[in-house]
């Protein structure tokens, strides 16, 4: 009797756990469907000037005496009032000038703004340039709100990847220049291959001294298991219509005819890459830099691959002296299952990248 009671309790606990798991899974799936149905994402705008000011005040509050901190706050308030007064005067003058211009143009209103702005966006590139989905939304939002004279700065980090994906990313950046806004590219760590394809679109490129720049080349590689399959008495058949529908394959027997065509396609892609860079940075000596090599920021400046040396933080702080600076970030709401998949994929990519860097002696300090 006691055994039956314990067994019944065990079944009840098991059933409770199973029901609980099913309820949680149902909630997750339902939330994912709701996210897809209601909205794809949301945009967040951060005033970087205010953020830096708040951080500065926090440090001052810790390191200064109460009297010193009060004096510093008083001085800041006085400076803010003075700045506000100057901005109001400038706005008044701009409105007056705009009104006169409007009357001269027959009543057409002119756009007047109190202060120029710099919009900061980020691109952290993987092989598929996945961030382009967020970046295209950010650019669209900025272009719909930006006034004449406003600028865009891209904090770029990418070792490159698929040709078509990075071609789209570069095309998105061209929209900014076509709209008449200055585009500054800031590279703190790496802009290589497809990453440099994006960078060359900018009016100016600023790179940190040890940022990796260049790698203007094309690479493709794949293993071939044909001999292993033959050794295991496994036949592999592949049928195509068209001489070059499949040039190289992982499981079939590759031919010199297919290899030649594959190399020809790579060379054609390289020529397109070089042509694109020449359109955007015509002063570059492509014969010297389009060899597939990469250089650190200091050497890259000597070669003309970048215009200045510095970090994105330097550019932001300098811009704040005369302009308002805003960080714009569009976050796509994805189902949990998709987020887990993306996290796993990026984790594997980062692991492979680390292993490659560790095995590369030229990137290690001895």
Residue frames relative to the residue before (quaternion, step in Angstrom):
aa qw qx qy qz dx dy dz
X 1.0000 0.0000 0.0000 0.0000 0.00 0.00 0.00
X 0.6561 0.5149 -0.2974 0.4647 3.55 1.01 -0.92
X 0.6240 0.5498 -0.3258 0.4496 3.56 1.10 -0.79
X 0.6568 0.5124 -0.3021 0.4633 3.57 0.96 -0.91
X 0.6354 0.5332 -0.3235 0.4554 3.59 1.03 -0.82
X 0.6771 0.4887 -0.2861 0.4699 3.58 0.91 -0.97
X 0.6448 0.5217 -0.3142 0.4619 3.55 1.05 -0.83
X 0.6392 0.5242 -0.3158 0.4657 3.57 1.05 -0.78
X 0.6425 0.5127 -0.3122 0.4763 3.58 1.03 -0.82
X 0.6316 0.5375 -0.3218 0.4568 3.57 1.05 -0.82
X 0.6592 0.5000 -0.3010 0.4741 3.58 0.94 -0.88
X 0.6435 0.5292 -0.3178 0.4526 3.56 1.02 -0.83
X 0.6517 0.5045 -0.3092 0.4746 3.58 0.98 -0.87
X 0.6521 0.5224 -0.3103 0.4533 3.56 0.96 -0.93
X 0.6591 0.5086 -0.2999 0.4659 3.56 0.94 -0.93
X 0.6326 0.5394 -0.3224 0.4527 3.58 1.03 -0.83
X 0.6613 0.5069 -0.3016 0.4634 3.57 0.95 -0.94
X 0.6620 0.5114 -0.3054 0.4550 3.58 0.93 -0.95
X 0.6535 0.5058 -0.3104 0.4698 3.58 0.95 -0.90
X 0.6395 0.5361 -0.3198 0.4487 3.58 0.99 -0.85
X 0.6578 0.5029 -0.3041 0.4711 3.59 0.97 -0.90
X 0.6549 0.5163 -0.3094 0.4569 3.57 0.98 -0.87
X 0.6383 0.5236 -0.3244 0.4617 3.58 1.03 -0.78
X 0.6547 0.5104 -0.3091 0.4641 3.58 0.97 -0.91
X 0.6575 0.5048 -0.3096 0.4659 3.59 0.92 -0.90
X 0.6421 0.5237 -0.3203 0.4592 3.57 1.00 -0.82
X 0.6457 0.5156 -0.3144 0.4673 3.59 1.02 -0.81
X 0.6512 0.5165 -0.3175 0.4565 3.58 0.98 -0.86
X 0.6698 0.4967 -0.2959 0.4660 3.58 0.91 -0.96
X 0.6534 0.5214 -0.3012 0.4587 3.56 1.00 -0.89
X 0.6450 0.5149 -0.3125 0.4703 3.57 1.02 -0.86
X 0.6423 0.5290 -0.3203 0.4527 3.57 1.03 -0.82
X 0.6656 0.4885 -0.3019 0.4767 3.57 0.95 -0.87
X 0.6388 0.5315 -0.3249 0.4516 3.57 1.03 -0.80
X 0.6329 0.5303 -0.3282 0.4588 3.58 1.03 -0.84
X 0.6824 0.4843 -0.2971 0.4600 3.57 0.90 -0.90
X 0.6851 0.5012 -0.2892 0.4425 3.56 1.02 -0.79
X 0.7323 0.4466 -0.2450 0.4520 3.57 0.95 -0.91
X 0.8075 -0.1595 0.1575 0.5456 3.60 0.68 -1.03
X 0.4534 -0.6896 0.4949 0.2719 3.56 -1.12 0.63
X 0.7966 -0.1816 0.1543 0.5556 3.56 1.01 -0.66
X 0.3070 -0.7330 0.5728 0.2010 3.52 -1.33 -0.14
X 0.3408 -0.7383 0.5503 0.1895 3.53 -1.17 0.64
X 0.1333 -0.7857 0.6026 0.0421 3.55 -1.01 0.91
X 0.1263 -0.7867 0.6031 0.0375 3.55 -0.91 1.01
X 0.0813 -0.8063 0.5859 -0.0035 3.58 -0.77 1.10
X 0.3471 -0.7143 0.5707 0.2087 3.57 -0.88 0.97
X 0.2855 -0.8046 0.4974 0.1540 3.58 -0.23 1.27
X 0.5824 0.5766 -0.3694 0.4379 3.57 1.14 -0.55
X 0.6746 0.4804 -0.2813 0.4849 3.56 0.96 -0.92
X 0.6260 0.5448 -0.3323 0.4481 3.59 1.03 -0.78
X 0.6737 0.4821 -0.2895 0.4795 3.58 0.90 -0.95
X 0.6386 0.5311 -0.3197 0.4560 3.58 1.01 -0.82
X 0.6584 0.5051 -0.3077 0.4655 3.60 0.94 -0.88
X 0.6549 0.5058 -0.3128 0.4663 3.59 0.97 -0.82
X 0.6349 0.5345 -0.3190 0.4576 3.55 1.05 -0.81
X 0.6678 0.5028 -0.2978 0.4611 3.57 0.96 -0.88
X 0.6096 0.5534 -0.3435 0.4519 3.57 1.09 -0.69
X 0.6643 0.4875 -0.2990 0.4813 3.59 0.97 -0.86
X 0.6540 0.5169 -0.3162 0.4529 3.57 0.91 -0.90
X 0.6306 0.5486 -0.3264 0.4415 3.57 1.01 -0.79
X 0.6906 0.4730 -0.2683 0.4767 3.58 1.15 -0.69
X 0.7757 0.3875 -0.1944 0.4587 3.59 0.87 -0.91
X 0.6919 0.4600 -0.2820 0.4797 3.61 1.17 -0.44
X 0.5256 -0.5746 0.5087 0.3672 3.52 -1.30 0.35
X 0.6839 -0.4877 0.3332 0.4283 3.60 -1.22 0.36
X 0.6549 0.5151 -0.3087 0.4588 3.58 0.99 -0.91
X 0.6629 0.5030 -0.3055 0.4627 3.59 0.92 -0.92
X 0.6580 0.5201 -0.3089 0.4485 3.57 0.97 -0.88
X 0.6453 0.5141 -0.3181 0.4669 3.58 0.99 -0.81
X 0.6462 0.5161 -0.3106 0.4686 3.57 1.01 -0.85
X 0.6473 0.5205 -0.3119 0.4613 3.58 1.02 -0.87
X 0.6504 0.5117 -0.3089 0.4688 3.59 0.99 -0.84
X 0.6362 0.5328 -0.3168 0.4594 3.56 1.03 -0.87
X 0.6582 0.5074 -0.3013 0.4675 3.55 0.99 -0.91
X 0.6474 0.5235 -0.3136 0.4566 3.58 0.98 -0.84
X 0.6462 0.5187 -0.3183 0.4606 3.58 0.99 -0.83
X 0.6392 0.5206 -0.3209 0.4663 3.56 1.03 -0.82
X 0.6578 0.5051 -0.3045 0.4685 3.57 1.00 -0.88
X 0.6393 0.5293 -0.3200 0.4570 3.57 1.03 -0.82
X 0.6483 0.5136 -0.3159 0.4649 3.59 0.99 -0.84
X 0.6463 0.5204 -0.3098 0.4641 3.54 1.00 -0.87
X 0.6605 0.5056 -0.2976 0.4685 3.56 1.00 -0.89
X 0.6433 0.5271 -0.3171 0.4558 3.58 0.98 -0.87
X 0.6416 0.5289 -0.3133 0.4587 3.54 1.03 -0.84
X 0.6569 0.5073 -0.3042 0.4675 3.57 0.98 -0.89
X 0.6568 0.5166 -0.3072 0.4554 3.57 0.99 -0.88
X 0.6386 0.5212 -0.3256 0.4631 3.58 1.03 -0.79
X 0.6436 0.5164 -0.3155 0.4685 3.55 1.03 -0.81
X 0.6489 0.5140 -0.3096 0.4678 3.57 1.00 -0.86
X 0.6505 0.5185 -0.3104 0.4600 3.56 0.99 -0.89
X 0.6404 0.5301 -0.3139 0.4587 3.56 1.01 -0.86
X 0.6642 0.4992 -0.2962 0.4711 3.55 1.00 -0.90
X 0.6490 0.5208 -0.3132 0.4576 3.58 1.03 -0.83
X 0.6514 0.5138 -0.3119 0.4630 3.57 0.99 -0.84
X 0.6401 0.5256 -0.3163 0.4625 3.55 1.05 -0.83
X 0.6664 0.4869 -0.2944 0.4818 3.55 0.97 -0.93
X 0.6448 0.5272 -0.3144 0.4554 3.57 1.04 -0.79
X 0.6384 0.5310 -0.3217 0.4549 3.55 1.03 -0.78
X 0.6541 0.5051 -0.3070 0.4720 3.55 0.98 -0.88
X 0.6544 0.5091 -0.3038 0.4694 3.57 1.03 -0.87
X 0.6317 0.5409 -0.3200 0.4538 3.56 1.07 -0.81
X 0.6581 0.5017 -0.3043 0.4718 3.57 0.97 -0.88
X 0.6572 0.5168 -0.3057 0.4556 3.54 1.06 -0.79
X 0.7046 0.4447 -0.2527 0.4919 3.58 1.19 -0.63
X 0.6083 -0.5883 0.3528 0.3993 3.56 1.22 0.23
X 0.7589 -0.4170 0.2085 0.4547 3.57 1.03 0.74
X 0.4858 0.6530 -0.4578 0.3577 3.63 1.21 0.01
X 0.4045 -0.7225 0.5078 0.2378 3.57 -0.86 0.98
X 0.2392 -0.7577 0.5904 0.1419 3.57 -1.11 0.71
X 0.5120 -0.6613 0.4710 0.2804 3.52 -1.20 0.72
X 0.0145 0.7893 -0.6128 0.0339 3.58 -0.77 1.04
X 0.0540 -0.8005 0.5969 0.0002 3.55 -0.96 0.87
X 0.5239 -0.6683 0.4309 0.3056 3.55 -1.09 0.70
X 0.8160 -0.0224 0.0447 0.5759 3.60 1.00 -0.68
X 0.4851 -0.6605 0.4871 0.3019 3.55 -1.01 0.80
X 0.2346 -0.7865 0.5615 0.1052 3.56 -1.17 0.61
X 0.1922 -0.7178 0.6532 0.1450 3.51 -1.33 0.50
X 0.1815 -0.7785 0.5949 0.0846 3.56 -0.79 1.06
X 0.1781 -0.8047 0.5633 0.0593 3.57 -0.71 1.12
X 0.0041 -0.7758 0.6307 -0.0165 3.57 -0.85 1.03
X 0.2898 -0.7610 0.5601 0.1521 3.58 -1.24 0.45
X 0.0604 -0.7697 0.6340 0.0446 3.53 -1.22 0.61
X 0.0476 -0.7784 0.6257 -0.0188 3.55 -0.57 1.23
X 0.1680 -0.8761 0.4480 0.0594 3.54 0.05 1.32
X 0.1424 -0.7335 0.6554 0.1102 3.51 -1.19 0.71
X 0.7761 -0.3423 0.2256 0.4792 3.61 -1.25 -0.12
X 0.7584 0.3748 -0.1977 0.4952 3.59 0.96 -0.85
X 0.3913 -0.7292 0.4737 0.3012 3.62 1.28 0.07
X 0.0690 0.8658 -0.4922 0.0579 3.57 1.03 0.88
X 0.6187 0.5859 -0.3383 0.3994 3.59 1.10 -0.69
X 0.4875 0.6718 -0.4415 0.3408 3.60 1.22 -0.22
X 0.5862 0.5873 -0.3729 0.4151 3.61 1.11 -0.56
X 0.6860 0.4392 -0.2707 0.5130 3.57 1.04 -0.79
X 0.6549 0.5474 -0.3173 0.4133 3.57 0.94 -0.91
X 0.6452 0.5229 -0.3401 0.4412 3.60 0.96 -0.78
X 0.6398 0.5078 -0.3208 0.4794 3.60 1.10 -0.69
X 0.6370 0.5295 -0.3206 0.4595 3.58 1.02 -0.82
X 0.6690 0.4987 -0.2999 0.4624 3.57 0.92 -0.92
X 0.6388 0.5259 -0.3257 0.4575 3.59 0.95 -0.84
X 0.6673 0.4981 -0.2980 0.4668 3.58 0.94 -0.90
X 0.6577 0.5127 -0.3097 0.4568 3.60 0.94 -0.88
X 0.6831 0.4956 -0.2967 0.4469 3.59 0.85 -0.94
X 0.6540 0.5085 -0.3178 0.4612 3.58 1.13 -0.58
X 0.7513 0.3826 -0.2027 0.4980 3.60 1.21 -0.46
X 0.5929 0.6183 -0.3631 0.3666 3.60 1.14 -0.57
X 0.3100 -0.7314 0.5836 0.1684 3.52 -1.20 0.73
X 0.6884 -0.4550 0.3552 0.4392 3.53 -1.29 0.21
X 0.7709 0.3146 -0.2500 0.4941 3.59 -0.83 0.99
X 0.5423 0.5982 -0.4109 0.4232 3.59 1.22 -0.24
X 0.2398 -0.7828 0.5649 0.1035 3.56 -1.16 0.69
X 0.2568 -0.7332 0.6053 0.1733 3.54 -1.35 0.28
X 0.0980 -0.7770 0.6189 0.0602 3.55 -1.02 0.81
X 0.1705 -0.7806 0.5958 0.0818 3.56 -0.89 0.97
X 0.2166 -0.7309 0.6342 0.1288 3.55 -0.84 1.05
X 0.0774 -0.8582 0.5060 -0.0381 3.54 -0.13 1.38
X 0.0759 0.7584 -0.6437 0.0690 3.52 -1.03 0.94
X 0.3677 0.7272 -0.5096 0.2763 3.58 -0.37 1.20
X 0.2918 -0.7500 0.5681 0.1722 3.60 -0.95 0.89
X 0.6342 -0.5367 0.3298 0.4482 3.59 1.29 0.05
X 0.0216 0.7975 -0.6022 0.0296 3.55 -1.31 -0.07
X 0.8387 -0.1541 0.1309 0.5057 3.55 -1.06 -0.82
X 0.5643 -0.6452 0.4090 0.3130 3.55 -0.94 0.98
X 0.7184 0.4577 -0.2766 0.4450 3.59 0.70 -1.05
X 0.6371 0.5372 -0.3321 0.4419 3.61 1.06 -0.71
X 0.7174 0.4195 -0.2531 0.4953 3.57 0.92 -0.89
X 0.5489 0.5738 -0.3989 0.4587 3.57 1.22 -0.34
X 0.6491 0.5011 -0.3091 0.4817 3.58 1.02 -0.81
X 0.6398 0.5304 -0.3287 0.4486 3.60 0.96 -0.86
X 0.6567 0.4973 -0.3070 0.4767 3.59 0.99 -0.85
X 0.6376 0.5301 -0.3245 0.4552 3.60 1.03 -0.76
X 0.6115 0.5414 -0.3461 0.4618 3.58 1.07 -0.70
X 0.6617 0.4998 -0.3048 0.4685 3.60 0.99 -0.82
X 0.6058 0.5641 -0.3582 0.4318 3.59 1.07 -0.66
X 0.5500 0.6121 -0.3939 0.4094 3.60 1.15 -0.53
X 0.6310 0.5495 -0.3358 0.4326 3.59 1.03 -0.78
X 0.7026 0.4538 -0.2711 0.4764 3.57 0.86 -0.94
X 0.6289 0.5398 -0.3302 0.4517 3.57 1.06 -0.73
X 0.6597 0.4886 -0.2991 0.4864 3.59 1.21 -0.55
X 0.5774 -0.6372 0.3542 0.3676 3.59 1.28 0.03
X 0.5651 0.5882 -0.3943 0.4233 3.61 1.21 0.35
X 0.4963 -0.6486 0.4897 0.3051 3.55 -1.04 0.78
X 0.1478 -0.7842 0.6000 0.0569 3.57 -0.99 0.93
X 0.0884 -0.7870 0.6104 0.0144 3.56 -0.72 1.15
X 0.2009 -0.7688 0.5983 0.1027 3.56 -0.90 0.98
X 0.0846 -0.7864 0.6114 0.0248 3.58 -0.84 1.01
X 0.0788 -0.8023 0.5917 -0.0016 3.57 -0.67 1.16
X 0.1604 -0.8123 0.5570 0.0646 3.57 -0.45 1.20
X 0.8177 0.2109 -0.0910 0.5278 3.59 1.05 -0.71
X 0.8058 -0.1960 0.1726 0.5314 3.59 0.57 -1.08
X 0.0862 0.7258 -0.6810 0.0450 3.53 -1.19 0.78
X 0.2062 0.7973 -0.5268 0.2105 3.54 0.18 1.33
X 0.8285 0.1605 -0.1464 0.5161 3.55 -1.23 0.63
X 0.8296 0.0234 0.0074 0.5579 3.63 -0.53 -1.11
X 0.5836 0.5714 -0.3633 0.4483 3.57 1.17 -0.56
X 0.6812 0.4517 -0.2956 0.4946 3.59 0.99 -0.76
X 0.5476 0.5882 -0.3980 0.4425 3.60 1.15 -0.51
X 0.6559 0.4830 -0.2963 0.4987 3.57 1.05 -0.80
X 0.6723 0.5366 -0.3058 0.4081 3.58 0.84 -1.01
X 0.6685 0.5391 -0.3185 0.4014 3.60 0.91 -0.87
X 0.5425 0.6150 -0.4028 0.4066 3.61 1.24 -0.24
X 0.5958 0.6228 -0.3518 0.3652 3.59 1.11 -0.64
X 0.5636 -0.5663 0.4730 0.3714 3.55 -1.27 0.44
X 0.7812 0.0061 0.0059 0.6242 3.55 1.09 -0.79
X 0.1975 -0.7544 0.6160 0.1117 3.55 -1.23 0.66
X 0.0637 -0.7761 0.6272 0.0144 3.55 -0.83 1.06
X 0.0398 -0.8155 0.5770 -0.0192 3.58 -0.77 1.02
X 0.5168 -0.6015 0.5083 0.3359 3.54 -1.19 0.61
X 0.6600 -0.5564 0.3240 0.3871 3.63 -1.05 0.68
X 0.7808 0.2965 -0.1669 0.5239 3.61 1.03 -0.71
X 0.3543 0.7191 -0.5147 0.3041 3.60 1.17 0.43
X 0.4038 -0.7077 0.5284 0.2388 3.59 -1.04 0.77
X 0.0154 -0.8212 0.5656 -0.0740 3.56 -0.61 1.22
X 0.7101 0.4851 -0.3412 0.3796 3.56 -1.16 0.63
X 0.4813 0.6732 -0.4998 0.2556 3.54 -0.85 -1.12
X 0.2029 0.7870 -0.5469 0.2007 3.56 0.89 1.02
X 0.4716 0.6328 -0.4678 0.3977 3.51 0.15 1.33
X 0.3402 -0.7146 0.5704 0.2200 3.55 -1.32 0.02
X 0.0235 -0.8015 0.5974 -0.0105 3.56 -0.94 0.87
X 0.0520 0.7641 -0.6423 0.0317 3.56 -1.16 0.69
X 0.0820 0.7969 -0.5920 0.0883 3.57 -0.90 0.89
X 0.0771 0.7835 -0.6140 0.0565 3.54 -1.15 0.65
X 0.4557 -0.6696 0.5033 0.3011 3.59 -1.07 0.65
X 0.2063 -0.7547 0.6038 0.1530 3.54 -1.28 0.33
X 0.1877 -0.8240 0.5323 0.0493 3.57 -0.65 1.20
X 0.3051 0.8049 -0.4770 0.1774 3.57 1.24 0.23
X 0.6845 0.4797 -0.2984 0.4607 3.61 0.86 -0.92
X 0.6249 0.5332 -0.3361 0.4608 3.58 1.08 -0.70
X 0.6487 0.5119 -0.3134 0.4679 3.57 1.01 -0.82
X 0.6454 0.5181 -0.3208 0.4605 3.58 1.00 -0.84
X 0.6431 0.5341 -0.3104 0.4526 3.54 1.03 -0.85
X 0.7137 0.4113 -0.2268 0.5197 3.56 1.18 -0.69
X 0.4522 -0.7137 0.4253 0.3244 3.59 1.33 0.24
X 0.4404 0.6539 -0.4806 0.3840 3.58 1.00 0.95
X 0.2412 -0.7670 0.5804 0.1289 3.57 -0.77 1.06
X 0.1004 -0.7751 0.6218 0.0498 3.54 -1.08 0.81
X 0.0950 -0.8098 0.5788 0.0142 3.55 -0.72 1.10
X 0.0227 0.7721 -0.6343 0.0305 3.53 -1.07 0.85
X 0.1011 -0.8097 0.5778 0.0169 3.56 -0.70 1.09
X 0.0195 -0.8060 0.5911 -0.0247 3.58 -0.86 0.95
X 0.2430 -0.7108 0.6335 0.1854 3.53 -1.32 0.34
X 0.6932 0.3446 -0.2873 0.5641 3.58 -0.38 1.22
X 0.5389 -0.6781 0.3939 0.3076 3.57 -0.77 1.06
X 0.8200 0.2281 -0.0930 0.5166 3.56 0.93 -0.87
X 0.2187 0.7816 -0.5495 0.1982 3.59 1.05 0.71
X 0.7759 0.0127 -0.0173 0.6305 3.58 1.10 -0.67
X 0.2202 -0.8113 0.5298 0.1120 3.59 -0.38 1.21
X 0.7903 0.0479 -0.0072 0.6109 3.58 0.84 -1.01
X 0.1016 -0.7971 0.5945 0.0297 3.55 -1.09 0.71
X 0.5348 -0.6463 0.4479 0.3093 3.57 -1.19 0.54
X 0.7984 0.3239 -0.1417 0.4874 3.59 1.03 -0.73
X 0.6588 0.4904 -0.3152 0.4755 3.59 1.16 -0.46
X 0.5703 -0.5693 0.4534 0.3808 3.55 -1.32 0.04
X 0.2959 -0.7813 0.5274 0.1545 3.57 -0.55 1.19
X 0.2664 -0.7689 0.5671 0.1271 3.56 -1.13 0.74
X 0.6222 -0.5347 0.4122 0.3963 3.57 -1.25 0.39
X 0.5853 0.5757 -0.3525 0.4492 3.57 1.17 -0.65
X 0.6830 0.4762 -0.2699 0.4837 3.58 0.95 -0.91
X 0.6376 0.5299 -0.3273 0.4534 3.59 1.02 -0.80
X 0.6434 0.5290 -0.3228 0.4494 3.58 0.95 -0.88
X 0.6633 0.4953 -0.3041 0.4715 3.57 0.97 -0.87
X 0.6284 0.5414 -0.3266 0.4532 3.58 1.02 -0.81
X 0.6664 0.4871 -0.2907 0.4839 3.58 0.95 -0.89
X 0.6143 0.5468 -0.3374 0.4580 3.58 1.08 -0.73
X 0.6466 0.5130 -0.3099 0.4719 3.59 1.01 -0.85
X 0.6390 0.5216 -0.3241 0.4633 3.60 1.00 -0.80
X 0.6625 0.5072 -0.3024 0.4610 3.56 0.95 -0.88
X 0.6350 0.5258 -0.3217 0.4656 3.57 1.04 -0.78
X 0.6396 0.5141 -0.3145 0.4772 3.58 1.02 -0.82
X 0.6361 0.5303 -0.3201 0.4601 3.58 1.03 -0.82
X 0.6484 0.5154 -0.3173 0.4618 3.57 0.99 -0.82
X 0.6299 0.5184 -0.3257 0.4779 3.60 1.05 -0.77
X 0.6196 0.5455 -0.3212 0.4640 3.57 1.04 -0.85
X 0.6901 0.4775 -0.2764 0.4683 3.58 0.84 -1.01
X 0.6328 0.5368 -0.3277 0.4518 3.57 1.02 -0.80
X 0.6451 0.5230 -0.3134 0.4606 3.57 0.99 -0.87
X 0.6701 0.4860 -0.2988 0.4748 3.59 0.94 -0.87
X 0.6370 0.5343 -0.3261 0.4499 3.58 1.01 -0.77
X 0.6257 0.5370 -0.3316 0.4584 3.60 1.08 -0.69
X 0.7579 0.3954 -0.2000 0.4787 3.56 1.00 -0.84
X 0.7814 0.1046 -0.0683 0.6114 3.61 1.15 -0.58
X 0.0973 -0.8633 0.4939 0.0350 3.58 0.50 1.24
X 0.6134 0.5779 -0.3518 0.4073 3.60 1.18 -0.42
X 0.5340 0.6500 -0.3997 0.3641 3.61 1.25 -0.29
X 0.3596 -0.6837 0.5904 0.2337 3.55 -1.16 0.73
X 0.2399 -0.8303 0.4877 0.1236 3.57 0.08 1.32
X 0.5986 0.5657 -0.3721 0.4280 3.59 1.05 -0.63
X 0.7004 0.4680 -0.2524 0.4762 3.55 1.17 -0.64
X 0.7994 0.3275 -0.1543 0.4794 3.59 0.95 -0.83
X 0.6731 0.4944 -0.3110 0.4535 3.63 1.14 -0.43
X 0.3532 0.7533 -0.4692 0.2961 3.55 0.89 1.03
X 0.5790 -0.5719 0.3837 0.4364 3.58 1.28 -0.08
X 0.5361 0.6274 -0.4055 0.3931 3.60 1.27 -0.14
X 0.2069 -0.7405 0.6149 0.1753 3.56 -1.29 0.31
X 0.1696 -0.7806 0.5969 0.0752 3.53 -1.22 0.59
X 0.4979 -0.6084 0.5099 0.3492 3.56 -1.26 0.31
X 0.7578 -0.4650 0.2356 0.3925 3.53 -1.26 0.59
X 0.6575 0.5314 -0.3184 0.4288 3.59 0.88 -0.95
X 0.6960 0.4435 -0.2636 0.4994 3.58 0.90 -0.94
X 0.6098 0.5668 -0.3448 0.4336 3.56 1.06 -0.75
X 0.6290 0.5236 -0.3317 0.4692 3.59 1.09 -0.69
X 0.6355 0.5281 -0.3252 0.4599 3.58 1.01 -0.79
X 0.7054 0.4571 -0.2543 0.4782 3.56 1.07 -0.79
X 0.5165 -0.6634 0.4026 0.3619 3.60 1.28 -0.21
X 0.4200 0.7114 -0.4654 0.3177 3.58 1.25 0.22
X 0.7656 0.1352 -0.0925 0.6221 3.58 1.20 -0.57
X 0.4856 -0.6935 0.4630 0.2623 3.56 -1.24 0.45
X 0.8129 0.0529 0.0100 0.5799 3.59 0.99 -0.81
X 0.3688 -0.6906 0.5745 0.2386 3.51 -1.36 0.34
X 0.4234 0.6706 -0.5214 0.3149 3.57 -0.92 0.91
X 0.4783 -0.6552 0.5004 0.3026 3.53 -1.31 0.02
X 0.6519 -0.5031 0.3868 0.4152 3.55 -1.27 0.28
X 0.6031 0.5625 -0.3527 0.4421 3.59 1.13 -0.65
X 0.6152 0.5417 -0.3406 0.4605 3.59 1.04 -0.79
X 0.6720 0.5081 -0.2972 0.4493 3.57 0.91 -0.95
X 0.6553 0.5162 -0.3152 0.4526 3.59 0.97 -0.85
X 0.6655 0.5027 -0.3018 0.4619 3.58 0.88 -0.96
X 0.6593 0.5023 -0.3088 0.4666 3.59 0.97 -0.82
X 0.6511 0.5231 -0.3137 0.4517 3.59 0.98 -0.85
X 0.6289 0.5699 -0.3285 0.4145 3.60 1.07 -0.74
X 0.5374 0.6297 -0.4048 0.3883 3.60 1.22 -0.35
X 0.8182 0.2045 -0.0815 0.5311 3.59 1.07 -0.71
X 0.7910 0.2782 -0.1170 0.5322 3.59 1.18 -0.47
X 0.4723 -0.6001 0.5462 0.3441 3.52 -1.35 0.21
X 0.1538 -0.7982 0.5797 0.0562 3.57 -0.93 0.91
X 0.0411 -0.8104 0.5837 -0.0289 3.55 -0.78 1.10
X 0.2929 -0.7169 0.6044 0.1871 3.55 -1.02 0.85
X 0.1195 -0.7919 0.5978 0.0352 3.57 -0.86 1.01
X 0.0516 0.8060 -0.5840 0.0809 3.57 -0.72 1.09
X 0.1505 -0.7687 0.6181 0.0666 3.55 -0.83 1.08
X 0.1251 -0.8028 0.5822 0.0304 3.56 -0.64 1.17
X 0.2710 -0.7637 0.5686 0.1417 3.54 -0.70 1.12
X 0.3149 -0.7465 0.5578 0.1802 3.56 -0.80 1.03
X 0.0367 -0.8138 0.5790 -0.0339 3.53 -0.52 1.23
X 0.5908 -0.5555 0.4353 0.3910 3.59 -1.16 0.50
X 0.6426 -0.5461 0.3693 0.3906 3.58 -1.15 0.60
X 0.6363 0.5435 -0.3376 0.4310 3.58 0.95 -0.83
X 0.6716 0.4863 -0.2898 0.4780 3.57 1.02 -0.83
X 0.6322 0.5290 -0.3332 0.4577 3.58 1.04 -0.76
X 0.6414 0.5165 -0.3194 0.4688 3.58 1.00 -0.80
X 0.6471 0.5253 -0.3098 0.4575 3.57 1.00 -0.86
X 0.6630 0.4984 -0.2978 0.4727 3.58 0.95 -0.92
X 0.6466 0.5226 -0.3180 0.4557 3.60 0.95 -0.88
X 0.6562 0.5097 -0.3065 0.4645 3.58 0.97 -0.88
X 0.6602 0.5125 -0.3049 0.4566 3.58 0.93 -0.92
X 0.6804 0.4784 -0.2931 0.4715 3.60 0.89 -0.92
X 0.6113 0.5555 -0.3434 0.4471 3.56 1.09 -0.71
X 0.6568 0.4964 -0.3000 0.4819 3.57 0.98 -0.87
X 0.6409 0.5293 -0.3219 0.4532 3.59 0.98 -0.88
X 0.6696 0.4951 -0.3005 0.4650 3.59 0.94 -0.90
X 0.6298 0.5341 -0.3321 0.4558 3.58 1.04 -0.78
X 0.6568 0.5042 -0.3016 0.4727 3.58 0.95 -0.91
X 0.6456 0.5272 -0.3134 0.4551 3.58 0.99 -0.90
X 0.6477 0.5162 -0.3131 0.4646 3.59 0.98 -0.86
X 0.6539 0.5154 -0.3122 0.4575 3.57 0.96 -0.87
X 0.6431 0.5181 -0.3153 0.4676 3.57 1.03 -0.84
X 0.6675 0.5019 -0.3004 0.4608 3.58 0.93 -0.89
X 0.6585 0.5101 -0.3155 0.4546 3.58 0.98 -0.79
X 0.6919 0.4672 -0.2753 0.4768 3.56 1.09 -0.70
X 0.6257 0.5260 -0.3311 0.4714 3.58 1.29 -0.24
X 0.3363 -0.7965 0.4676 0.1840 3.58 -0.24 1.26
X 0.6359 0.5626 -0.3445 0.4005 3.58 1.06 -0.66
X 0.6888 0.4668 -0.2904 0.4725 3.61 1.18 -0.37
X 0.6280 0.5346 -0.3364 0.4547 3.59 1.27 0.09
X 0.3959 -0.6725 0.5662 0.2654 3.55 -1.15 0.67
X 0.2026 -0.7930 0.5660 0.0985 3.59 -0.82 0.98
